[in-house]
């Protein structure tokens, strides 16, 4: 695990873009777990989700570091280095609302069959 406090790619003052995956919400989609871009606050769905918007955002934007946006999780991940990081506290909120269901969004009845493993 690498220490990333003060590292390029993390802006601890930027708030999250919302409480759900930006792209999934735009198309009435759904997600399994959420990830927060540590640089711009973009909320995207994890790589187990059908659309994998968090890693797509990292690839398209050049923002490689995300933090889990799940309650009780405070880990950072660097997509380019495939490595966990220790990072600074980010602007609140630090997770989706605990009352928000998992999975979230417009979840199909057969959602378990659509997860990436």
N, CA, C and O atoms as a Tinker XYZ file with bonds, in Angstrom:
   468  protein
     1  N      0.844000   -1.166000    0.000000    73     2
     2  CA     0.000000    0.000000    0.000000    64     1     3
     3  C      0.890000    1.230000    0.000000    63     2     4     5
     4  O      1.855000    1.300000    0.761000    81     3
     5  N      0.574000    2.192000   -0.842000    73     3     6
     6  CA     1.373000    3.392000   -0.999000    64     5     7
     7  C      0.681000    4.575000   -0.336000    63     6     8     9
     8  O     -0.543000    4.691000   -0.408000    81     7
     9  N      1.421000    5.430000    0.290000    73     7    10
    10  CA     0.878000    6.656000    0.879000    64     9    11
    11  C      0.721000    7.692000   -0.216000    63    10    12    13
    12  O      1.671000    7.952000   -0.954000    81    11
    13  N     -0.478000    8.303000   -0.344000    73    11    14
    14  CA    -0.701000    9.239000   -1.444000    64    13    15
    15  C     -1.108000   10.620000   -0.973000    63    14    16    17
    16  O     -1.447000   11.462000   -1.805000    81    15
    17  N     -1.092000   10.888000    0.309000    73    15    18
    18  CA    -1.484000   12.199000    0.798000    64    17    19
    19  C     -0.635000   13.274000    0.131000    63    18    20    21
    20  O      0.594000   13.214000    0.166000    81    19
    21  N     -1.295000   14.257000   -0.477000    73    19    22
    22  CA    -0.583000   15.317000   -1.162000    64    21    23
    23  C     -0.107000   14.935000   -2.556000    63    22    24    25
    24  O      0.545000   15.735000   -3.227000    81    23
    25  N     -0.418000   13.739000   -2.991000    73    23    26
    26  CA     0.040000   13.264000   -4.298000    64    25    27
    27  C     -0.808000   13.856000   -5.415000    63    26    28    29
    28  O     -1.968000   14.205000   -5.200000    81    27
    29  N     -0.231000   13.968000   -6.606000    73    27    30
    30  CA    -1.039000   14.370000   -7.751000    64    29    31
    31  C     -2.185000   13.369000   -7.935000    63    30    32    33
    32  O     -2.015000   12.170000   -7.717000    81    31
    33  N     -3.331000   13.871000   -8.330000    73    31    34
    34  CA    -4.467000   12.979000   -8.553000    64    33    35
    35  C     -5.441000   12.935000   -7.402000    63    34    36    37
    36  O     -6.438000   12.216000   -7.470000    81    35
    37  N     -5.180000   13.690000   -6.333000    73    35    38
    38  CA    -6.113000   13.750000   -5.205000    64    37    39
    39  C     -6.357000   15.212000   -4.859000    63    38    40    41
    40  O     -5.423000   15.973000   -4.608000    81    39
    41  N     -7.639000   15.589000   -4.853000    73    39    42
    42  CA    -8.035000   16.925000   -4.410000    64    41    43
    43  C     -9.043000   16.726000   -3.292000    63    42    44    45
    44  O    -10.214000   16.446000   -3.547000    81    43
    45  N     -8.590000   16.870000   -2.058000    73    43    46
    46  CA    -9.433000   16.570000   -0.897000    64    45    47
    47  C    -10.537000   17.601000   -0.679000    63    46    48    49
    48  O    -11.418000   17.374000    0.151000    81    47
    49  N    -10.520000   18.718000   -1.389000    73    47    50
    50  CA   -11.539000   19.747000   -1.218000    64    49    51
    51  C    -12.751000   19.571000   -2.128000    63    50    52    53
    52  O    -13.786000   20.198000   -1.901000    81    51
    53  N    -12.638000   18.731000   -3.153000    73    51    54
    54  CA   -13.718000   18.566000   -4.129000    64    53    55
    55  C    -14.786000   17.615000   -3.582000    63    54    56    57
    56  O    -14.465000   16.492000   -3.194000    81    55
    57  N    -16.051000   18.048000   -3.545000    73    55    58
    58  CA   -17.118000   17.158000   -3.075000    64    57    59
    59  C    -17.495000   16.131000   -4.138000    63    58    60    61
    60  O    -17.168000   16.304000   -5.312000    81    59
    61  N    -18.182000   15.061000   -3.732000    73    59    62
    62  CA   -18.634000   14.065000   -4.711000    64    61    63
    63  C    -19.710000   14.645000   -5.626000    63    62    64    65
    64  O    -20.413000   15.587000   -5.261000    81    63
    65  N    -19.824000   14.070000   -6.810000    73    63    66
    66  CA   -20.771000   14.564000   -7.812000    64    65    67
    67  C    -22.221000   14.241000   -7.482000    63    66    68    69
    68  O    -23.123000   14.796000   -8.109000    81    67
    69  N    -22.471000   13.374000   -6.532000    73    67    70
    70  CA   -23.824000   12.997000   -6.153000    64    69    71
    71  C    -23.797000   11.758000   -5.283000    63    70    72    73
    72  O    -22.778000   11.449000   -4.667000    81    71
    73  N    -24.914000   11.047000   -5.229000    73    71    74
    74  CA   -25.004000    9.849000   -4.388000    64    73    75
    75  C    -25.096000    8.560000   -5.189000    63    74    76    77
    76  O    -25.167000    7.475000   -4.612000    81    75
    77  N    -25.095000    8.671000   -6.526000    73    75    78
    78  CA   -25.161000    7.491000   -7.381000    64    77    79
    79  C    -24.267000    7.666000   -8.591000    63    78    80    81
    80  O    -23.714000    8.743000   -8.814000    81    79
    81  N    -24.126000    6.612000   -9.368000    73    79    82
    82  CA   -23.294000    6.653000  -10.573000    64    81    83
    83  C    -23.875000    7.665000  -11.564000    63    82    84    85
    84  O    -25.024000    7.542000  -11.989000    81    83
    85  N    -23.078000    8.653000  -11.919000    73    83    86
    86  CA   -23.511000    9.733000  -12.805000    64    85    87
    87  C    -24.062000    9.184000  -14.120000    63    86    88    89
    88  O    -25.162000    9.550000  -14.535000    81    87
    89  N    -23.307000    8.314000  -14.770000    73    87    90
    90  CA   -23.711000    7.799000  -16.086000    64    89    91
    91  C    -24.909000    6.855000  -15.991000    63    90    92    93
    92  O    -25.797000    6.902000  -16.843000    81    91
    93  N    -24.946000    5.998000  -14.968000    73    91    94
    94  CA   -26.084000    5.087000  -14.820000    64    93    95
    95  C    -27.381000    5.860000  -14.592000    63    94    96    97
    96  O    -28.418000    5.530000  -15.167000    81    95
    97  N    -27.314000    6.891000  -13.748000    73    95    98
    98  CA   -28.504000    7.699000  -13.489000    64    97    99
    99  C    -28.989000    8.398000  -14.761000    63    98   100   101
   100  O    -30.193000    8.566000  -14.958000    81    99
   101  N    -28.068000    8.797000  -15.609000    73    99   102
   102  CA   -28.433000    9.505000  -16.846000    64   101   103
   103  C    -29.190000    8.624000  -17.826000    63   102   104   105
   104  O    -29.936000    9.136000  -18.662000    81   103
   105  N    -29.014000    7.303000  -17.741000    73   103   106
   106  CA   -29.671000    6.394000  -18.684000    64   105   107
   107  C    -30.618000    5.417000  -17.988000    63   106   108   109
   108  O    -30.998000    4.398000  -18.564000    81   107
   109  N    -30.998000    5.732000  -16.742000    73   107   110
   110  CA   -31.898000    4.885000  -15.957000    64   109   111
   111  C    -31.295000    3.491000  -15.732000    63   110   112   113
   112  O    -32.011000    2.490000  -15.705000    81   111
   113  N    -29.957000    3.446000  -15.570000    73   111   114
   114  CA   -29.249000    2.195000  -15.341000    64   113   115
   115  C    -29.124000    1.875000  -13.863000    63   114   116   117
   116  O    -29.837000    2.436000  -13.031000    81   115
   117  N    -28.209000    0.967000  -13.545000    73   115   118
   118  CA   -28.027000    0.542000  -12.154000    64   117   119
   119  C    -26.575000    0.174000  -11.900000    63   118   120   121
   120  O    -25.797000   -0.013000  -12.835000    81   119
   121  N    -26.217000    0.073000  -10.623000    73   119   122
   122  CA   -24.847000   -0.222000  -10.207000    64   121   123
   123  C    -24.850000   -1.152000   -9.010000    63   122   124   125
   124  O    -25.847000   -1.286000   -8.302000    81   123
   125  N    -23.706000   -1.792000   -8.803000    73   123   126
   126  CA   -23.514000   -2.657000   -7.642000    64   125   127
   127  C    -22.894000   -1.864000   -6.497000    63   126   128   129
   128  O    -23.535000   -1.676000   -5.464000    81   127
   129  N    -21.656000   -1.396000   -6.663000    73   127   130
   130  CA   -20.993000   -0.547000   -5.665000    64   129   131
   131  C    -20.482000    0.715000   -6.351000    63   130   132   133
   132  O    -20.359000    0.768000   -7.575000    81   131
   133  N    -20.189000    1.719000   -5.547000    73   131   134
   134  CA   -19.789000    3.019000   -6.080000    64   133   135
   135  C    -18.350000    3.369000   -5.732000    63   134   136   137
   136  O    -17.834000    2.980000   -4.685000    81   135
   137  N    -17.710000    4.118000   -6.638000    73   135   138
   138  CA   -16.348000    4.601000   -6.472000    64   137   139
   139  C    -16.330000    6.103000   -6.746000    63   138   140   141
   140  O    -17.045000    6.600000   -7.615000    81   139
   141  N    -15.501000    6.810000   -5.989000    73   139   142
   142  CA   -15.400000    8.268000   -6.103000    64   141   143
   143  C    -14.028000    8.658000   -6.639000    63   142   144   145
   144  O    -13.006000    8.263000   -6.079000    81   143
   145  N    -14.002000    9.426000   -7.712000    73   143   146
   146  CA   -12.738000    9.914000   -8.248000    64   145   147
   147  C    -12.123000   10.854000   -7.209000    63   146   148   149
   148  O    -12.764000   11.806000   -6.764000    81   147
   149  N    -10.881000   10.577000   -6.832000    73   147   150
   150  CA   -10.211000   11.367000   -5.801000    64   149   151
   151  C     -9.769000   12.732000   -6.323000    63   150   152   153
   152  O     -9.388000   13.600000   -5.537000    81   151
   153  N     -9.815000   12.930000   -7.638000    73   151   154
   154  CA    -9.390000   14.209000   -8.209000    64   153   155
   155  C    -10.554000   15.156000   -8.473000    63   154   156   157
   156  O    -10.476000   16.338000   -8.139000    81   155
   157  N    -11.636000   14.651000   -9.071000    73   155   158
   158  CA   -12.739000   15.546000   -9.457000    64   157   159
   159  C    -14.066000   15.236000   -8.769000    63   158   160   161
   160  O    -15.030000   15.981000   -8.952000    81   159
   161  N    -14.148000   14.159000   -7.983000    73   159   162
   162  CA   -15.372000   13.832000   -7.267000    64   161   163
   163  C    -16.398000   13.024000   -8.046000    63   162   164   165
   164  O    -17.463000   12.710000   -7.515000    81   163
   165  N    -16.099000   12.681000   -9.298000    73   163   166
   166  CA   -17.027000   11.890000  -10.121000    64   165   167
   167  C    -17.389000   10.593000   -9.407000    63   166   168   169
   168  O    -16.507000    9.864000   -8.954000    81   167
   169  N    -18.678000   10.306000   -9.308000    73   167   170
   170  CA   -19.141000    9.041000   -8.742000    64   169   171
   171  C    -19.476000    8.113000   -9.902000    63   170   172   173
   172  O    -20.297000    8.437000  -10.761000    81   171
   173  N    -18.823000    6.951000   -9.908000    73   171   174
   174  CA   -19.044000    5.948000  -10.944000    64   173   175
   175  C    -19.234000    4.581000  -10.327000    63   174   176   177
   176  O    -18.916000    4.366000   -9.157000    81   175
   177  N    -19.751000    3.665000  -11.110000    73   175   178
   178  CA   -19.992000    2.304000  -10.617000    64   177   179
   179  C    -18.721000    1.460000  -10.715000    63   178   180   181
   180  O    -17.855000    1.707000  -11.554000    81   179
   181  N    -18.630000    0.466000   -9.842000    73   179   182
   182  CA   -17.443000   -0.388000   -9.728000    64   181   183
   183  C    -17.309000   -1.347000  -10.911000    63   182   184   185
   184  O    -18.199000   -1.442000  -11.757000    81   183
   185  N    -16.196000   -2.045000  -10.950000    73   183   186
   186  CA   -15.931000   -2.978000  -12.054000    64   185   187
   187  C    -16.779000   -4.243000  -11.994000    63   186   188   189
   188  O    -16.799000   -4.997000  -12.966000    81   187
   189  N    -17.481000   -4.508000  -10.891000    73   187   190
   190  CA   -18.438000   -5.617000  -10.854000    64   189   191
   191  C    -19.766000   -5.212000  -11.486000    63   190   192   193
   192  O    -20.554000   -6.071000  -11.881000    81   191
   193  N    -20.015000   -3.912000  -11.583000    73   191   194
   194  CA   -21.240000   -3.393000  -12.182000    64   193   195
   195  C    -21.209000   -3.605000  -13.698000    63   194   196   197
   196  O    -20.131000   -3.669000  -14.288000    81   195
   197  N    -22.378000   -3.714000  -14.331000    73   195   198
   198  CA   -22.408000   -3.960000  -15.774000    64   197   199
   199  C    -21.655000   -2.927000  -16.610000    63   198   200   201
   200  O    -20.987000   -3.301000  -17.574000    81   199
   201  N    -21.743000   -1.645000  -16.271000    73   199   202
   202  CA   -21.158000   -0.609000  -17.124000    64   201   203
   203  C    -19.752000   -0.166000  -16.715000    63   202   204   205
   204  O    -19.059000    0.451000  -17.524000    81   203
   205  N    -19.315000   -0.450000  -15.515000    73   203   206
   206  CA   -17.949000   -0.160000  -15.059000    64   205   207
   207  C    -17.540000    1.298000  -15.323000    63   206   208   209
   208  O    -16.474000    1.563000  -15.879000    81   207
   209  N    -18.400000    2.230000  -14.917000    73   207   210
   210  CA   -18.162000    3.635000  -15.219000    64   209   211
   211  C    -16.989000    4.259000  -14.453000    63   210   212   213
   212  O    -16.367000    5.184000  -14.975000    81   211
   213  N    -16.663000    3.801000  -13.252000    73   211   214
   214  CA   -15.545000    4.398000  -12.509000    64   213   215
   215  C    -14.220000    4.170000  -13.227000    63   214   216   217
   216  O    -13.436000    5.105000  -13.386000    81   215
   217  N    -13.963000    2.946000  -13.658000    73   215   218
   218  CA   -12.702000    2.689000  -14.367000    64   217   219
   219  C    -12.701000    3.341000  -15.747000    63   218   220   221
   220  O    -11.647000    3.752000  -16.233000    81   219
   221  N    -13.866000    3.441000  -16.382000    73   219   222
   222  CA   -13.945000    4.141000  -17.669000    64   221   223
   223  C    -13.621000    5.629000  -17.475000    63   222   224   225
   224  O    -12.922000    6.226000  -18.294000    81   223
   225  N    -14.124000    6.215000  -16.404000    73   223   226
   226  CA   -13.814000    7.618000  -16.103000    64   225   227
   227  C    -12.309000    7.794000  -15.889000    63   226   228   229
   228  O    -11.714000    8.747000  -16.392000    81   227
   229  N    -11.704000    6.884000  -15.151000    73   227   230
   230  CA   -10.257000    6.963000  -14.905000    64   229   231
   231  C     -9.479000    6.911000  -16.221000    63   230   232   233
   232  O     -8.538000    7.680000  -16.418000    81   231
   233  N     -9.863000    6.023000  -17.102000    73   231   234
   234  CA    -9.168000    5.879000  -18.389000    64   233   235
   235  C     -9.372000    7.105000  -19.283000    63   234   236   237
   236  O     -8.431000    7.576000  -19.922000    81   235
   237  N    -10.598000    7.616000  -19.323000    73   235   238
   238  CA   -10.915000    8.743000  -20.212000    64   237   239
   239  C    -10.394000   10.073000  -19.691000    63   238   240   241
   240  O     -9.987000   10.928000  -20.477000    81   239
   241  N    -10.403000   10.257000  -18.378000    73   239   242
   242  CA   -10.048000   11.553000  -17.789000    64   241   243
   243  C     -8.581000   11.660000  -17.396000    63   242   244   245
   244  O     -8.048000   12.760000  -17.248000    81   243
   245  N     -7.930000   10.504000  -17.228000    73   243   246
   246  CA    -6.566000   10.524000  -16.715000    64   245   247
   247  C     -6.516000   10.699000  -15.207000    63   246   248   249
   248  O     -5.464000   11.022000  -14.655000    81   247
   249  N     -7.638000   10.490000  -14.535000    73   247   250
   250  CA    -7.719000   10.566000  -13.072000    64   249   251
   251  C     -7.667000    9.134000  -12.536000    63   250   252   253
   252  O     -8.709000    8.484000  -12.453000    81   251
   253  N     -6.492000    8.624000  -12.171000    73   251   254
   254  CA    -6.345000    7.205000  -11.869000    64   253   255
   255  C     -6.733000    6.745000  -10.471000    63   254   256   257
   256  O     -6.840000    5.540000  -10.240000    81   255
   257  N     -6.950000    7.666000   -9.523000    73   255   258
   258  CA    -7.166000    7.261000   -8.133000    64   257   259
   259  C     -8.629000    7.432000   -7.747000    63   258   260   261
   260  O     -9.221000    8.491000   -7.955000    81   259
   261  N     -9.204000    6.371000   -7.181000    73   259   262
   262  CA   -10.573000    6.412000   -6.674000    64   261   263
   263  C    -10.570000    6.027000   -5.199000    63   262   264   265
   264  O     -9.631000    5.416000   -4.689000    81   263
   265  N    -11.650000    6.407000   -4.541000    73   263   266
   266  CA   -11.890000    5.965000   -3.172000    64   265   267
   267  C    -13.246000    5.271000   -3.174000    63   266   268   269
   268  O    -14.158000    5.672000   -3.897000    81   267
   269  N    -13.368000    4.241000   -2.370000    73   267   270
   270  CA   -14.671000    3.600000   -2.237000    64   269   271
   271  C    -15.681000    4.642000   -1.773000    63   270   272   273
   272  O    -15.359000    5.506000   -0.957000    81   271
   273  N    -16.901000    4.560000   -2.294000    73   271   274
   274  CA   -17.981000    5.456000   -1.880000    64   273   275
   275  C    -19.067000    4.649000   -1.172000    63   274   276   277
   276  O    -20.251000    4.981000   -1.215000    81   275
   277  N    -18.615000    3.571000   -0.516000    73   275   278
   278  CA   -19.511000    2.702000    0.243000    64   277   279
   279  C    -19.359000    3.003000    1.736000    63   278   280   281
   280  O    -18.246000    3.252000    2.201000    81   279
   281  N    -20.466000    2.984000    2.497000    73   279   282
   282  CA   -20.388000    3.248000    3.935000    64   281   283
   283  C    -19.399000    2.307000    4.631000    63   282   284   285
   284  O    -19.381000    1.105000    4.368000    81   283
   285  N    -18.586000    2.868000    5.513000    73   283   286
   286  CA   -17.642000    2.080000    6.297000    64   285   287
   287  C    -16.359000    1.720000    5.571000    63   286   288   289
   288  O    -15.496000    1.064000    6.155000    81   287
   289  N    -16.201000    2.130000    4.308000    73   287   290
   290  CA   -14.985000    1.827000    3.541000    64   289   291
   291  C    -14.226000    3.126000    3.277000    63   290   292   293
   292  O    -14.816000    4.128000    2.872000    81   291
   293  N    -12.910000    3.099000    3.511000    73   291   294
   294  CA   -12.127000    4.310000    3.298000    64   293   295
   295  C    -10.872000    4.072000    2.459000    63   294   296   297
   296  O     -9.926000    4.857000    2.516000    81   295
   297  N    -10.868000    2.995000    1.685000    73   295   298
   298  CA    -9.690000    2.658000    0.896000    64   297   299
   299  C     -9.670000    3.424000   -0.434000    63   298   300   301
   300  O    -10.706000    3.789000   -0.992000    81   299
   301  N     -8.432000    3.650000   -0.914000    73   299   302
   302  CA    -8.172000    4.263000   -2.215000    64   301   303
   303  C     -7.573000    3.194000   -3.123000    63   302   304   305
   304  O     -6.910000    2.271000   -2.650000    81   303
   305  N     -7.809000    3.321000   -4.425000    73   303   306
   306  CA    -7.247000    2.399000   -5.421000    64   305   307
   307  C     -6.686000    3.218000   -6.569000    63   306   308   309
   308  O     -7.311000    4.176000   -7.023000    81   307
   309  N     -5.505000    2.838000   -7.035000    73   307   310
   310  CA    -4.872000    3.483000   -8.189000    64   309   311
   311  C     -5.013000    2.530000   -9.371000    63   310   312   313
   312  O     -4.366000    1.484000   -9.399000    81   311
   313  N     -5.854000    2.881000  -10.351000    73   311   314
   314  CA    -6.091000    2.005000  -11.497000    64   313   315
   315  C     -4.818000    1.745000  -12.295000    63   314   316   317
   316  O     -4.558000    0.609000  -12.690000    81   315
   317  N     -4.026000    2.780000  -12.535000    73   315   318
   318  CA    -2.824000    2.623000  -13.346000    64   317   319
   319  C     -1.780000    1.725000  -12.723000    63   318   320   321
   320  O     -1.077000    1.003000  -13.429000    81   319
   321  N     -1.672000    1.763000  -11.399000    73   319   322
   322  CA    -0.669000    0.961000  -10.699000    64   321   323
   323  C     -1.243000   -0.317000  -10.106000    63   322   324   325
   324  O     -0.500000   -1.135000   -9.563000    81   323
   325  N     -2.570000   -0.501000  -10.203000    73   323   326
   326  CA    -3.257000   -1.660000   -9.611000    64   325   327
   327  C     -2.809000   -1.874000   -8.170000    63   326   328   329
   328  O     -2.363000   -2.956000   -7.788000    81   327
   329  N     -2.940000   -0.809000   -7.384000    73   327   330
   330  CA    -2.439000   -0.836000   -6.017000    64   329   331
   331  C     -3.343000   -0.007000   -5.101000    63   330   332   333
   332  O     -3.859000    1.040000   -5.494000    81   331
   333  N     -3.525000   -0.504000   -3.859000    73   331   334
   334  CA    -4.249000    0.270000   -2.851000    64   333   335
   335  C     -3.373000    1.404000   -2.363000    63   334   336   337
   336  O     -2.147000    1.296000   -2.357000    81   335
   337  N     -4.013000    2.507000   -1.950000    73   335   338
   338  CA    -3.324000    3.672000   -1.425000    64   337   339
   339  C     -3.922000    4.059000   -0.080000    63   338   340   341
   340  O     -5.078000    3.753000    0.212000    81   339
   341  N     -3.123000    4.732000    0.727000    73   339   342
   342  CA    -3.628000    5.462000    1.888000    64   341   343
   343  C     -3.744000    6.902000    1.429000    63   342   344   345
   344  O     -2.787000    7.465000    0.899000    81   343
   345  N     -4.896000    7.496000    1.625000    73   343   346
   346  CA    -5.076000    8.864000    1.172000    64   345   347
   347  C     -5.648000    9.735000    2.263000    63   346   348   349
   348  O     -5.988000    9.247000    3.341000    81   347
   349  N     -5.757000   11.027000    1.991000    73   347   350
   350  CA    -6.285000   11.969000    2.970000    64   349   351
   351  C     -7.802000   11.859000    3.088000    63   350   352   353
   352  O     -8.454000   11.223000    2.260000    81   351
   353  N     -8.342000   12.468000    4.099000    73   351   354
   354  CA    -9.793000   12.574000    4.228000    64   353   355
   355  C    -10.291000   13.447000    3.087000    63   354   356   357
   356  O     -9.688000   14.476000    2.783000    81   355
   357  N    -11.390000   13.044000    2.453000    73   355   358
   358  CA   -11.968000   13.810000    1.353000    64   357   359
   359  C    -13.158000   14.619000    1.849000    63   358   360   361
   360  O    -13.712000   14.337000    2.911000    81   359
   361  N    -13.544000   15.621000    1.078000    73   359   362
   362  CA   -14.694000   16.457000    1.413000    64   361   363
   363  C    -15.936000   15.588000    1.578000    63   362   364   365
   364  O    -16.113000   14.621000    0.837000    81   363
   365  N    -16.789000   15.914000    2.527000    73   363   366
   366  CA   -18.002000   15.123000    2.738000    64   365   367
   367  C    -19.014000   15.337000    1.614000    63   366   368   369
   368  O    -18.950000   16.331000    0.891000    81   367
   369  N    -19.936000   14.406000    1.476000    73   367   370
   370  CA   -20.029000   13.146000    2.203000    64   369   371
   371  C    -19.003000   12.135000    1.699000    63   370   372   373
   372  O    -18.577000   12.198000    0.545000    81   371
   373  N    -18.611000   11.214000    2.555000    73   371   374
   374  CA   -17.580000   10.242000    2.199000    64   373   375
   375  C    -18.147000    8.920000    1.697000    63   374   376   377
   376  O    -17.393000    8.016000    1.337000    81   375
   377  N    -19.476000    8.804000    1.672000    73   375   378
   378  CA   -20.094000    7.595000    1.121000    64   377   379
   379  C    -21.511000    7.912000    0.658000    63   378   380   381
   380  O    -22.069000    8.970000    0.951000    81   379
   381  N    -22.064000    6.958000   -0.073000    73   379   382
   382  CA   -23.482000    7.060000   -0.428000    64   381   383
   383  C    -24.272000    7.005000    0.881000    63   382   384   385
   384  O    -23.733000    6.563000    1.895000    81   383
   385  N    -25.538000    7.443000    0.886000    73   383   386
   386  CA   -26.339000    7.337000    2.107000    64   385   387
   387  C    -26.517000    5.870000    2.517000    63   386   388   389
   388  O    -26.736000    5.006000    1.668000    81   387
   389  N    -26.423000    5.601000    3.799000    73   387   390
   390  CA   -26.592000    4.223000    4.283000    64   389   391
   391  C    -27.975000    3.677000    3.958000    63   390   392   393
   392  O    -28.154000    2.463000    3.870000    81   391
   393  N    -28.949000    4.555000    3.779000    73   391   394
   394  CA   -30.308000    4.124000    3.445000    64   393   395
   395  C    -30.489000    3.790000    1.972000    63   394   396   397
   396  O    -31.512000    3.226000    1.584000    81   395
   397  N    -29.498000    4.137000    1.145000    73   395   398
   398  CA   -29.563000    3.841000   -0.294000    64   397   399
   399  C    -29.320000    2.350000   -0.503000    63   398   400   401
   400  O    -28.323000    1.823000   -0.011000    81   399
   401  N    -30.197000    1.661000   -1.215000    73   399   402
   402  CA   -30.037000    0.211000   -1.382000    64   401   403
   403  C    -28.839000   -0.174000   -2.244000    63   402   404   405
   404  O    -28.344000    0.609000   -3.054000    81   403
   405  N    -28.397000   -1.401000   -2.037000    73   403   406
   406  CA   -27.328000   -2.004000   -2.852000    64   405   407
   407  C    -27.907000   -3.274000   -3.445000    63   406   408   409
   408  O    -28.381000   -4.123000   -2.690000    81   407
   409  N    -27.894000   -3.444000   -4.738000    73   407   410
   410  CA   -27.462000   -2.466000   -5.731000    64   409   411
   411  C    -28.407000   -1.280000   -5.799000    63   410   412   413
   412  O    -29.492000   -1.301000   -5.218000    81   411
   413  N    -27.980000   -0.231000   -6.524000    73   411   414
   414  CA   -28.769000    0.986000   -6.629000    64   413   415
   415  C    -29.142000    1.296000   -8.062000    63   414   416   417
   416  O    -28.645000    0.688000   -9.010000    81   415
   417  N    -30.031000    2.257000   -8.187000    73   415   418
   418  CA   -30.500000    2.654000   -9.513000    64   417   419
   419  C    -31.716000    1.842000   -9.913000    63   418   420   421
   420  O    -32.468000    1.377000   -9.057000    81   419
   421  N    -31.908000    1.671000  -11.209000    73   419   422
   422  CA   -33.044000    0.920000  -11.759000    64   421   423
   423  C    -32.634000   -0.551000  -11.893000    63   422   424   425
   424  O    -32.292000   -1.016000  -12.981000    81   423
   425  N    -32.674000   -1.265000  -10.781000    73   423   426
   426  CA   -32.118000   -2.618000  -10.683000    64   425   427
   427  C    -33.080000   -3.662000  -11.278000    63   426   428   429
   428  O    -34.245000   -3.726000  -10.885000    81   427
   429  N    -32.593000   -4.474000  -12.223000    73   427   430
   430  CA   -33.436000   -5.530000  -12.788000    64   429   431
   431  C    -33.575000   -6.691000  -11.806000    63   430   432   433
   432  O    -32.736000   -6.872000  -10.924000    81   431
   433  N    -34.628000   -7.465000  -11.965000    73   431   434
   434  CA   -34.872000   -8.600000  -11.066000    64   433   435
   435  C    -33.747000   -9.626000  -11.113000    63   434   436   437
   436  O    -33.446000  -10.261000  -10.102000    81   435
   437  N    -33.130000   -9.792000  -12.261000    73   435   438
   438  CA   -32.056000  -10.791000  -12.418000    64   437   439
   439  C    -30.658000  -10.163000  -12.313000    63   438   440   441
   440  O    -29.727000  -10.614000  -12.980000    81   439
   441  N    -30.510000   -9.134000  -11.486000    73   439   442
   442  CA   -29.259000   -8.368000  -11.414000    64   441   443
   443  C    -28.038000   -9.219000  -11.111000    63   442   444   445
   444  O    -26.953000   -8.931000  -11.617000    81   443
   445  N    -28.183000  -10.267000  -10.292000    73   443   446
   446  CA   -27.024000  -11.102000   -9.933000    64   445   447
   447  C    -26.380000  -11.740000  -11.161000    63   446   448   449
   448  O    -25.169000  -11.960000  -11.176000    81   447
   449  N    -27.167000  -12.037000  -12.179000    73   447   450
   450  CA   -26.635000  -12.675000  -13.392000    64   449   451
   451  C    -25.889000  -11.686000  -14.296000    63   450   452   453
   452  O    -25.215000  -12.095000  -15.241000    81   451
   453  N    -26.009000  -10.395000  -14.008000    73   451   454
   454  CA   -25.404000   -9.363000  -14.849000    64   453   455
   455  C    -24.118000   -8.777000  -14.275000    63   454   456   457
   456  O    -23.516000   -7.896000  -14.890000    81   455
   457  N    -23.689000   -9.250000  -13.110000    73   455   458
   458  CA   -22.461000   -8.741000  -12.496000    64   457   459
   459  C    -21.234000   -9.287000  -13.193000    63   458   460   461
   460  O    -21.225000  -10.424000  -13.663000    81   459
   461  N    -20.191000   -8.461000  -13.256000    73   459   462
   462  CA   -18.886000   -8.919000  -13.747000    64   461   463
   463  C    -18.156000   -9.539000  -12.570000    63   462   464   465
   464  O    -18.136000   -8.965000  -11.481000    81   463
   465  N    -17.572000  -10.671000  -12.768000    73   463   466
   466  CA   -16.865000  -11.361000  -11.664000    64   465   467
   467  C    -15.398000  -11.271000  -11.846000    63   466   468
   468  O    -14.641000  -11.788000  -11.024000    81   467
